[in-house]
Amino acid sequence: MTHLHPVDPTHLAERSRLADGKKTRMGMIYAVLAAPALGLAFGLLGSIVAAPPFNIEAPTGAFALVATLQVPFGVLGIAVFLAVSGTWRDILRVLGHRVSWWNLFVAVGGFVGDLCFAAASGLIGGALAGAVGGLAGVVGAVIGAALYRERILRPSTILGLAALAVGIWLAVSGGQIGAPTHGVYFATGLVIIVVAVLTWGFESFAISAGTDLMPAEGFLWWRAFLELLIANALLFLLFPTGRDIARQAWSEPRLVAMGAVIGLGWAIWMIMGYYIGISYAGAVRGGVLTNTLAFFFIAIFSLTVYGAPFSLIVTIGSICTVLGAMFIVTEPKSYIARQRG
């Protein structure tokens, strides 16, 4: 006769806590590994958005670059990932879901952020746009912490916010020197990248909330695919010049290859950082890491690999923003001990 032993609730709770901790660490690792992919992709985007044929007319050039090169290749990369991983069925499961409209909200926010980054890169340069864009993770963390009631206000958070403030001040101060524009145009570029930061920040929270309610892989596909439809519909309906720019871009193999690098790098970052990173580690840790580190690499690659005028001040400012983000997501041992006590 088999004897059933009572299950110890304390033991089960401890196992659940350890499993959640492992999942969080895995999400943070994926977020960190995803960062260089977006750095290569958007660093390249920032370097060509102000070059022919994309500089024919603003903001149509940035619009055409995002709509006709970045997003199509990104959707292709995500489709390959879903097919190889066998998770393509999750695409159809999202249809008719009670929160399937959430995909549209995220897609619109993501598209606005991507377009704003491209336009800002043409005005203030990709390096500075990358340095400021890293604030998106902090915005998403604050929103996520407030709505999920996750406590992030501690001494290390205050120190992190101070480091972020210093980093952005240094980046903007140094970025003015080598920026493509000055005066009103430079200020406009800063406003545009701030809009991108806000939309990406809200998107980070929306992804965290959405992947709690539906399969992350299907959510990933519809976010990118809806952005593709929205971007091209607006481009071809509202920007006649954009159609000419797109035609010229697709007729030049070199630009098509660059578009593939941008789109596939964006897709890799989306898969590893925005969805695995955020869905595993949460809007606070995953969102801060995948955004702040990615935009740090955008700034560094722009200043080195892609030939933007090198600025030590912008580099130091970018490093300060990364350190600030690390302080925000890091919980000191003494704080953890007090929480457990």
C-alpha positions in Angstrom: 0.0 0.0 0.0 1.4 3.4 -1.0 1.6 6.0 1.7 1.1 9.6 0.6 3.3 12.0 2.4 1.9 15.5 3.2 3.4 18.3 1.0 5.3 20.9 3.0 3.9 24.3 1.9 7.2 26.0 3.0 9.2 23.7 0.7 6.9 24.4 -2.3 7.1 28.1 -1.7 10.9 27.9 -1.6 11.1 25.9 -4.8 8.7 28.4 -6.5 10.9 31.3 -5.3 14.1 29.7 -6.6 12.4 29.0 -10.0 11.2 32.6 -10.3 14.7 33.8 -9.4 16.3 31.6 -12.1 13.7 32.8 -14.7 14.5 36.4 -13.8 18.2 35.8 -14.1 17.8 34.2 -17.5 15.7 37.1 -18.7 18.3 39.6 -17.5 21.0 37.5 -19.4 19.0 37.6 -22.6 18.4 41.3 -22.2 22.2 41.9 -21.9 23.0 39.7 -24.8 20.4 41.4 -27.0 21.9 44.9 -26.6 24.7 44.7 -29.1 22.3 43.6 -31.9 20.3 46.8 -31.6 23.5 48.8 -31.3 24.7 47.5 -34.7 21.3 47.9 -36.2 20.3 51.4 -35.1 23.8 52.7 -35.2 23.8 51.9 -38.9 20.3 53.4 -39.3 21.5 56.6 -37.7 24.5 56.8 -40.0 22.5 56.5 -43.3 19.3 58.4 -42.5 21.1 61.7 -43.3 22.6 60.3 -46.5 21.1 60.0 -50.0 18.4 59.1 -50.9 16.9 59.4 -47.4 18.0 63.1 -46.9 15.9 64.3 -49.9 13.1 65.4 -47.6 12.6 65.3 -43.9 10.9 63.5 -42.2 9.9 61.4 -45.3 13.4 60.0 -45.5 13.4 58.7 -42.0 9.8 57.4 -42.5 10.8 55.5 -45.7 13.9 54.0 -44.0 11.8 52.6 -41.2 8.8 51.5 -43.2 10.5 50.0 -46.3 13.8 48.6 -45.0 13.9 48.2 -41.2 10.5 46.7 -40.5 10.2 44.3 -43.5 13.5 42.6 -42.7 12.6 42.6 -39.1 9.3 40.8 -39.7 11.2 38.3 -41.9 13.6 37.6 -39.1 10.8 37.1 -36.6 9.0 34.8 -39.0 12.1 32.6 -39.4 12.5 32.5 -35.6 8.8 31.4 -35.1 9.1 28.7 -37.9 12.4 27.3 -36.6 11.3 27.3 -32.9 7.9 25.7 -33.8 6.0 28.5 -32.0 4.3 29.8 -35.1 0.9 28.4 -33.8 0.9 31.0 -31.1 0.3 33.6 -33.9 -3.2 32.3 -34.5 -3.9 31.8 -30.8 -3.7 35.5 -30.2 -6.5 36.2 -32.7 -9.8 36.6 -30.9 -8.1 36.8 -27.6 -9.8 39.1 -25.1 -6.7 41.4 -25.0 -5.6 41.0 -28.7 -6.2 44.7 -29.1 -3.2 45.2 -26.9 -1.0 44.2 -29.8 -2.3 47.2 -31.8 -1.5 49.5 -28.9 2.1 48.2 -28.6 2.6 48.2 -32.4 1.6 51.9 -32.7 3.8 52.8 -29.7 6.8 50.9 -31.1 6.4 52.4 -34.6 6.2 56.0 -33.2 9.3 55.3 -31.2 11.3 53.8 -34.1 10.2 56.7 -36.4 11.1 59.3 -33.8 14.6 57.8 -33.3 15.2 57.8 -37.1 14.1 61.4 -37.4 16.1 62.5 -34.3 19.2 60.8 -35.6 19.1 63.0 -38.7 18.9 66.1 -36.5 21.2 65.4 -33.5 23.1 62.4 -34.7 22.8 58.7 -33.9 25.3 58.8 -31.0 23.4 61.4 -29.0 20.0 59.9 -30.0 21.3 56.6 -28.6 22.6 58.1 -25.4 19.3 59.9 -24.6 17.2 56.9 -25.9 18.5 54.8 -23.0 16.1 56.6 -20.7 13.3 54.5 -22.2 14.2 51.6 -19.9 13.9 53.9 -16.8 10.5 55.3 -18.0 9.2 51.7 -18.5 10.6 50.7 -15.1 8.9 53.5 -13.3 5.6 52.9 -15.0 5.9 49.1 -14.4 6.9 49.5 -10.8 4.0 51.9 -10.1 1.3 49.7 -11.8 2.7 46.4 -10.6 3.4 47.8 -7.1 7.0 46.7 -7.3 9.2 48.6 -4.8 12.2 50.2 -6.5 12.6 53.3 -4.4 15.7 52.6 -2.3 19.1 54.4 -1.9 20.6 52.7 -4.9 17.7 53.9 -7.1 18.3 57.5 -6.0 22.0 57.1 -6.9 21.1 55.5 -10.2 18.8 58.4 -11.1 21.5 60.9 -10.2 24.0 59.0 -12.5 21.4 59.1 -15.3 21.0 62.8 -14.9 24.7 63.4 -15.1 25.1 61.1 -18.0 22.4 62.8 -20.1 23.7 66.2 -19.2 27.2 65.2 -20.4 25.9 63.5 -23.5 23.8 66.5 -24.6 26.7 68.9 -23.8 29.2 66.9 -25.8 26.7 66.0 -28.5 26.0 69.6 -29.5 29.5 69.9 -30.8 29.4 67.2 -33.5 25.7 67.3 -34.2 24.5 67.6 -37.8 22.3 70.6 -36.9 22.3 73.4 -34.3 19.9 75.9 -32.8 16.2 75.3 -33.3 16.8 72.1 -35.3 19.0 70.6 -32.6 16.4 71.4 -30.0 13.7 69.9 -32.2 15.7 66.7 -32.4 16.0 66.5 -28.6 12.2 66.9 -28.3 11.7 64.2 -30.8 14.0 61.7 -29.1 12.2 62.5 -25.8 8.9 61.5 -27.4 10.6 58.3 -28.5 11.7 57.6 -25.0 8.2 58.1 -23.6 6.6 55.8 -26.2 9.2 53.1 -25.8 8.8 53.4 -22.0 5.1 52.8 -22.2 5.7 50.0 -24.7 8.0 48.2 -22.2 5.2 48.1 -19.7 2.7 47.1 -22.3 4.8 44.2 -23.4 5.2 43.1 -19.8 1.5 43.3 -19.2 0.6 41.7 -22.6 3.0 38.7 -22.3 1.4 38.0 -18.9 -1.9 37.4 -20.6 -1.0 35.8 -24.0 1.8 33.7 -25.6 4.9 35.9 -26.0 5.8 34.5 -29.4 2.5 35.4 -31.0 2.5 38.7 -29.3 6.0 39.4 -30.8 4.8 38.6 -34.3 1.7 40.8 -34.3 3.6 43.7 -32.8 6.1 43.7 -35.7 3.6 42.8 -38.4 1.1 45.5 -37.4 4.0 48.0 -37.4 4.8 46.9 -40.9 1.2 47.5 -42.1 0.8 50.8 -40.3 4.2 52.2 -41.4 3.7 51.4 -45.1 0.1 52.5 -45.2 1.0 55.9 -43.8 4.0 56.2 -46.0 2.3 55.4 -49.3 -0.9 57.3 -48.5 0.5 60.5 -47.0 4.1 60.9 -48.2 4.4 60.9 -52.0 8.1 61.7 -51.8 8.6 58.7 -49.5 7.5 56.4 -52.3 10.3 57.8 -54.5 12.9 57.4 -51.7 11.8 53.8 -51.1 12.1 53.1 -54.9 15.6 54.5 -55.0 16.6 52.6 -51.8 15.4 49.2 -53.1 17.1 49.8 -56.5 20.5 50.0 -54.8 21.9 46.6 -53.5 24.1 48.3 -51.0 21.2 50.0 -49.3 19.1 46.8 -49.4 22.0 45.0 -47.6 22.2 47.7 -45.0 18.4 47.4 -44.6 18.8 43.7 -43.9 21.4 44.4 -41.2 19.1 47.0 -39.6 16.0 44.9 -39.8 17.5 41.6 -38.7 19.5 43.2 -35.9 16.2 44.8 -34.7 14.5 41.4 -34.9 17.2 39.7 -32.8 16.9 42.5 -30.2 13.2 42.2 -30.2 13.2 38.4 -29.7 16.0 38.2 -27.1 15.5 41.5 -25.2 12.0 42.9 -25.6 10.2 39.6 -25.3 12.4 37.0 -23.6 14.1 39.6 -21.5 11.0 41.5 -20.4 8.6 38.6 -20.2 11.1 36.7 -18.0 12.7 39.5 -16.0 9.8 41.9 -15.9 9.3 45.5 -17.0 11.7 46.8 -14.3 14.8 44.7 -14.7 14.3 43.4 -18.2 13.1 46.7 -19.5 15.9 48.7 -18.0 18.6 46.3 -19.2 17.4 45.7 -22.7 16.8 49.4 -23.4 19.7 51.1 -21.6 22.4 48.7 -22.7 21.1 48.6 -26.3 21.1 52.4 -26.6 24.5 52.5 -25.0 25.8 50.3 -27.8 24.0 52.5 -30.4 26.0 55.5 -29.1 29.3 53.6 -28.9 29.0 52.0 -32.3 28.0 55.3 -33.9 31.1 57.0 -32.5 33.4 54.2 -33.5 32.2 51.6 -36.1 30.0 54.0 -38.1 32.3 57.0 -38.2 30.4 59.7 -36.3 32.7 62.4 -34.9 34.2 60.9 -31.7 33.3 62.6 -28.5 34.8 61.5 -25.2 32.1 63.5 -23.3 29.3 61.6 -25.1 31.1 58.3 -24.3 31.4 59.2 -20.6 27.8 60.3 -20.5 26.7 57.0 -22.0 28.7 55.0 -19.5 27.1 57.1 -16.7 23.6 56.2 -18.0 24.5 52.5 -18.0 25.9 52.7 -14.4 22.7 54.5 -13.4 20.6 51.8 -14.8 22.6 49.2 -13.1 22.1 50.9 -9.7 18.3 51.0 -10.4 18.0 47.3 -11.1 20.5 46.0 -8.6 19.4 45.1 -5.1 22.1 45.3 -2.5 22.5 42.3 -0.2 21.7 44.4 2.9 18.4 45.6 1.3 17.5 42.0 0.4 18.2 40.8 3.9 16.0 43.6 5.4 13.2 42.7 3.0 13.4 39.0 3.9 13.6 39.8 7.6 
